[in-house]
Amino acid sequence: MNRFIASAFASILSLIHIVVIAGLGFMTIAALSDDRRQLSSLRNLFGIDEGHVIFFVIALWVGYVLFTGLLSTAVAINENLERLNEKLDDLPGKIRGQ
């Protein structure tokens, strides 16, 4: 059951990566564009000043990287612990066989 949950979580995490990176990419393009309509929509969406939009987008990128880095690390640790657990389960048989 634990392996299924970890596998499902890893798949969901991959899907979230794709969606959020695409959204942040579009936000970055909108913040850097000369089109005032796109910039205005970002300002209205988040309620920030025009000069601070790019800083806000950069802060979102950094926050996303930190958050998903922690989640990805947790998934990797879980996978490594499963491998170590399997090796430890096989260890008594190998010791008795020698």
LINURCOR-V768238 format. One record per residue. N is the residue number from 1. RES is the residue in three letters. OMEGA is omega in degrees with one decimal (* if undefined). D_LAST is the distance of its C-alpha to the last C-alpha in whole Angstrom. Layout:
N|RES|OMEGA|D_LAST, N|RES|OMEGA|D_LAST
//
This chain:
1|MET|179.9|34, 2|ASN|179.1|33, 3|ARG|178.6|31, 4|PHE|-180.0|35, 5|ILE|179.0|37, 6|ALA|178.4|35, 7|SER|178.4|36, 8|ALA|179.1|39, 9|PHE|178.8|40, 10|ALA|178.4|39, 11|SER|178.1|41, 12|ILE|178.7|44, 13|LEU|177.3|43, 14|SER|178.3|44, 15|LEU|178.2|47, 16|ILE|177.2|48, 17|HIS|-176.9|48, 18|ILE|-177.0|50, 19|VAL|-176.3|52, 20|VAL|179.5|53, 21|ILE|176.2|53, 22|ALA|178.9|55, 23|GLY|178.2|57, 24|LEU|176.3|57, 25|GLY|177.3|58, 26|PHE|177.5|61, 27|MET|178.5|62, 28|THR|178.4|61, 29|ILE|178.9|64, 30|ALA|-179.5|66, 31|ALA|-178.6|66, 32|LEU|-176.3|67, 33|SER|177.6|69, 34|ASP|-179.0|73, 35|ASP|-176.6|74, 36|ARG|179.0|75, 37|ARG|179.8|74, 38|GLN|179.4|71, 39|LEU|178.7|71, 40|SER|179.3|73, 41|SER|176.0|71, 42|LEU|179.3|68, 43|ARG|-179.5|70, 44|ASN|-179.0|71, 45|LEU|-175.6|68, 46|PHE|178.3|66, 47|GLY|-179.7|70, 48|ILE|180.0|69, 49|ASP|-177.8|72, 50|GLU|-178.7|72, 51|GLY|-176.8|71, 52|HIS|-176.5|68, 53|VAL|-177.2|67, 54|ILE|177.7|64, 55|PHE|177.5|63, 56|PHE|179.2|62, 57|VAL|177.5|60, 58|ILE|177.9|58, 59|ALA|176.5|58, 60|LEU|177.5|56, 61|TRP|-178.2|54, 62|VAL|178.7|53, 63|GLY|179.0|52, 64|TYR|179.7|51, 65|VAL|179.0|48, 66|LEU|-178.4|47, 67|PHE|-178.3|47, 68|THR|174.3|45, 69|GLY|176.7|43, 70|LEU|179.0|42, 71|LEU|179.4|41, 72|SER|177.2|39, 73|THR|178.4|37, 74|ALA|178.7|36, 75|VAL|180.0|35, 76|ALA|177.8|33, 77|ILE|179.2|31, 78|ASN|178.9|31, 79|GLU|178.5|29, 80|ASN|178.3|27, 81|LEU|176.2|26, 82|GLU|178.4|25, 83|ARG|178.9|23, 84|LEU|178.9|21, 85|ASN|177.9|21, 86|GLU|179.0|19, 87|LYS|178.4|16, 88|LEU|176.8|16, 89|ASP|179.3|16, 90|ASP|-174.0|13, 91|LEU|-179.0|11, 92|PRO|178.2|10, 93|GLY|178.8|9, 94|LYS|179.6|7, 95|ILE|179.1|6, 96|ARG|-179.7|6, 97|GLY|-177.6|4, 98|GLN|*|0
//
